[in-house]
Amino acid sequence: MIRLRNVEKSLKQGAGQIFLLRRIDLTIAPGDFVTVMGPSGAGKSTLLSILGLLDAAWTGEYELFGEAVHQLNGKQRADLAKRTIGFVFQQYHLLDSLTVAENLEVPLSYRDLRAKERQALVADTLDRFGMVGKKDLYPNQLSGGQQQLVGVARALIASPKLLLADEPTGNLHSKQGEEIMELFRELNRQGTTIVQVTHSESNAAYGNRVVRLRDGWMET
């Protein structure tokens, strides 16, 4: 499902360069629940951005669902991401000009769904996450934890094959965090492949495999 070979990411620094990722070889099978861990600056979020097709400035080979990502152009990568990937961002990335309900509908606009089907999915998701009363609010009217819940709901609403999550419970209180991780576990049991970045050992325990990074290198 996912195969990285010799993937590297660097930035220019003066006359030289600084590496954020070095020689990453990684294979993730369908149905895996992988946790990426490591100290700050290890390259965790950088790796997740590459997996999520948000970063194209890297070298190496990346295959996703049989597609050679490194050979695709920008539009092809964007189309692949929209069809297959749900992303929970650490900084929410909600659209400030849209209500909660409208934010949830955005991923559905890329699917071949009628308006009534989209509205039904939004209604079900609002109910599932206990946000019916906040459907007409805008992100700046929500707390950080509430925005995080909307971000999680938006990532899941289109039933992606691959769920990527960057510190998915970082702004939630402990009970909410446990509920989200239990939801991830159930989705994984149903076949969703999950890759999460976290510093939390308790969150990592929900997965079946841990990948550790340090200074851009994958530890073995």
C-alpha positions in Angstrom: 0.0 0.0 0.0 2.8 2.4 1.0 6.4 2.0 0.0 9.1 4.5 0.5 12.6 3.9 -0.9 15.6 6.2 -0.2 13.3 9.2 0.5 15.2 12.3 1.5 14.2 15.9 2.3 16.6 18.8 2.6 16.7 22.5 2.8 19.4 24.9 1.5 21.4 26.5 4.2 24.0 28.9 2.9 26.3 27.1 0.5 25.2 23.7 1.9 22.1 22.0 2.9 20.4 20.6 6.0 18.7 17.3 5.9 15.3 16.8 7.5 14.9 13.2 6.4 17.7 10.8 5.4 17.4 7.6 3.4 14.0 6.6 4.6 12.9 3.1 3.6 9.4 2.2 4.8 6.7 -0.2 3.9 3.2 0.0 5.3 0.7 -2.8 4.5 -3.1 -2.3 4.1 -4.7 -2.4 7.6 -1.6 -1.3 9.5 -1.9 1.2 12.4 1.6 2.8 12.5 2.8 5.3 15.1 5.7 7.6 14.2 7.6 8.7 17.3 10.8 10.6 18.1 12.0 13.8 19.7 11.1 17.3 18.4 12.9 18.0 15.1 13.3 14.3 14.3 11.4 14.7 11.0 8.0 13.2 12.1 5.7 15.8 10.7 7.9 16.1 7.6 7.5 12.4 6.9 3.7 12.7 7.4 3.5 15.6 5.0 5.3 13.6 2.3 3.0 10.6 3.0 0.0 12.9 2.7 1.2 14.3 -0.6 1.4 17.8 0.9 5.1 18.1 0.2 6.6 17.5 -3.2 10.1 18.8 -2.6 11.8 15.5 -1.8 13.9 12.9 -3.5 13.5 9.1 -3.7 10.6 6.8 -4.6 7.1 6.7 -3.1 4.4 4.2 -4.1 0.9 4.7 -2.8 -2.0 2.3 -3.8 0.1 1.1 -6.7 0.8 4.7 -8.0 4.4 5.9 -8.4 3.9 9.2 -6.6 7.4 10.4 -7.6 6.3 10.2 -11.2 3.1 12.1 -10.9 2.6 15.8 -11.6 1.0 18.2 -9.1 -2.6 17.7 -10.3 -2.3 13.9 -10.3 -0.9 14.0 -6.7 -3.7 16.2 -5.6 -6.4 14.0 -7.2 -4.9 10.9 -5.6 -4.8 12.6 -2.2 -8.4 13.7 -2.5 -9.6 10.2 -3.4 -7.7 8.3 -0.8 -6.3 10.3 2.2 -7.9 11.9 5.3 -5.5 14.2 7.2 -5.8 15.3 10.8 -3.6 18.4 11.1 -2.0 19.5 14.4 -3.0 23.1 13.6 -6.6 22.2 12.5 -6.4 23.9 9.0 -10.1 24.7 9.1 -11.5 27.3 6.7 -12.3 30.4 8.7 -14.9 31.6 6.3 -17.0 28.3 6.5 -19.2 27.0 9.3 -18.5 23.7 11.0 -21.0 22.0 8.7 -19.5 23.6 5.6 -16.0 22.6 6.7 -17.2 19.0 7.0 -18.7 19.1 3.5 -15.4 20.2 1.8 -13.9 16.6 1.5 -17.2 15.3 0.1 -17.1 17.9 -2.7 -14.3 15.8 -4.3 -16.4 12.7 -4.4 -19.2 11.7 -6.8 -22.0 12.4 -4.4 -25.3 14.1 -4.7 -26.1 17.1 -2.5 -28.6 15.1 -0.4 -26.0 12.4 0.2 -23.4 15.0 1.2 -25.9 16.6 3.6 -26.8 13.2 5.1 -23.2 12.4 5.7 -22.6 15.8 7.3 -25.6 15.3 9.6 -24.5 11.8 10.6 -21.0 13.1 11.4 -22.2 16.1 13.4 -24.3 13.7 15.5 -21.4 11.2 15.9 -19.1 13.8 17.2 -21.7 15.6 19.3 -21.5 18.8 17.3 -25.0 19.3 16.1 -25.4 22.4 18.2 -22.3 23.9 16.7 -22.9 23.2 13.1 -23.5 26.9 12.2 -20.6 28.3 14.2 -17.3 29.4 12.6 -13.9 28.2 13.7 -13.1 31.4 15.5 -16.1 30.8 17.7 -14.8 27.4 18.9 -12.3 26.4 21.5 -9.1 24.7 20.4 -10.4 21.3 21.5 -13.6 21.8 19.5 -11.6 22.8 16.4 -9.6 19.7 16.8 -12.8 17.6 16.9 -14.0 19.3 13.7 -10.6 18.5 12.1 -10.9 14.8 13.1 -14.5 14.6 11.8 -13.5 16.3 8.5 -10.7 13.8 8.0 -13.0 10.8 8.5 -16.2 11.9 6.8 -15.3 10.6 3.4 -14.2 7.2 4.7 -10.6 7.5 3.4 -8.5 4.4 2.8 -5.5 6.1 4.5 -5.8 8.2 7.6 -2.9 10.4 8.6 -2.9 12.1 12.0 -0.4 14.6 13.4 -0.8 14.7 17.2 -4.6 14.0 16.8 -5.4 14.4 20.5 -3.0 17.2 21.4 -5.7 19.8 22.2 -8.3 17.5 23.6 -8.9 16.7 27.3 -8.2 13.1 28.3 -11.7 11.7 27.9 -12.1 13.2 24.4 -8.6 11.9 23.5 -9.5 8.4 24.5 -12.7 8.5 22.5 -10.9 9.6 19.4 -8.2 6.9 19.8 -11.0 4.3 20.3 -12.6 5.5 17.2 -9.3 5.2 15.3 -8.9 1.6 16.6 -12.4 0.7 15.4 -11.8 2.3 12.0 -8.6 0.3 11.8 -10.4 -2.9 12.6 -12.8 -2.1 9.7 -9.8 -1.8 7.3 -8.6 1.8 7.4 -4.9 2.1 7.4 -3.7 4.7 9.9 -0.4 6.5 10.4 -0.2 8.8 13.4 2.5 11.1 14.8 2.5 11.4 18.5 4.6 11.8 21.6 2.0 9.9 23.7 3.0 6.3 24.6 -0.7 5.6 25.5 -1.8 6.7 22.0 1.0 4.6 20.4 -0.4 1.5 22.3 -3.5 1.7 20.1 -1.4 0.8 17.0 0.3 -2.3 16.0 3.7 -0.9 15.0 6.0 2.0 16.0 8.5 3.7 13.7 11.1 5.8 15.5 12.9 8.8 13.9 15.9 10.6 15.2 17.7 13.5 13.4 15.9 12.6 10.2 17.0 8.9 10.3 14.7 6.0 10.9 16.0 3.9 13.8 16.2 0.2 13.3 
